[in-house]
C-alpha cells in the first residue's frame, strides 16, 4: 500500500513540477521518498519475521537463515543486483 501511495505522490510531484509550483513538488518528492522507505522497511521486517504469506519472502528465504542473510535477502533477491 505504501508503494502505491508513493506512486501517487510521484505523480503529484510531476504534475506540480510541470505546473511550476516548486514548493509543492518538493513536498511530494519528500513524501514519495518517505513512503518508499516505509514500503522497503516493511519488506525487511517481513523477511526478518519469515512472513511466508508474501510470495517474495516465500521464494527467497527460509526460517533457518541467519538474521544477516534475511536482512540482505530483502534487496539481494533481485536479478542483476550483484
HUBEL-V271989 format. One record per residue. N is the residue number from 1. PHI is phi in whole degrees, 0 to 359 (* if undefined). PSI is psi as a letter, one per 40 degrees, with the letter a starting at -180 (999 if undefined). Layout:
BEGIN
{{N | PHI | PSI} {N | PHI | PSI}}
END
This chain:
BEGIN
{{1 | * | d} {2 | 295 | d} {3 | 292 | d} {4 | 291 | d} {5 | 294 | d} {6 | 294 | d} {7 | 296 | d} {8 | 294 | d} {9 | 295 | d} {10 | 294 | d} {11 | 296 | d} {12 | 293 | d} {13 | 299 | d} {14 | 297 | d} {15 | 300 | d} {16 | 289 | d} {17 | 293 | d} {18 | 287 | d} {19 | 283 | e} {20 | 91 | e} {21 | 264 | g} {22 | 293 | d} {23 | 293 | d} {24 | 289 | d} {25 | 298 | d} {26 | 293 | d} {27 | 296 | d} {28 | 290 | d} {29 | 295 | d} {30 | 295 | d} {31 | 296 | d} {32 | 296 | d} {33 | 298 | d} {34 | 297 | d} {35 | 292 | d} {36 | 290 | d} {37 | 294 | d} {38 | 297 | d} {39 | 298 | d} {40 | 291 | d} {41 | 295 | d} {42 | 295 | d} {43 | 294 | d} {44 | 298 | d} {45 | 298 | d} {46 | 296 | d} {47 | 293 | d} {48 | 295 | d} {49 | 278 | e} {50 | 55 | f} {51 | 279 | g} {52 | 281 | e} {53 | 286 | e} {54 | 268 | h} {55 | 298 | d} {56 | 295 | d} {57 | 292 | d} {58 | 295 | d} {59 | 278 | d} {60 | 235 | e} {61 | 210 | i} {62 | 211 | i} {63 | 287 | e} {64 | 264 | e} {65 | 290 | i} {66 | 295 | i} {67 | 303 | d} {68 | 300 | d} {69 | 287 | d} {70 | 294 | d} {71 | 294 | d} {72 | 293 | d} {73 | 294 | e} {74 | 292 | d} {75 | 242 | e} {76 | 279 | e} {77 | 273 | e} {78 | 281 | h} {79 | 294 | h} {80 | 81 | e} {81 | 282 | e} {82 | 247 | 999}}
END
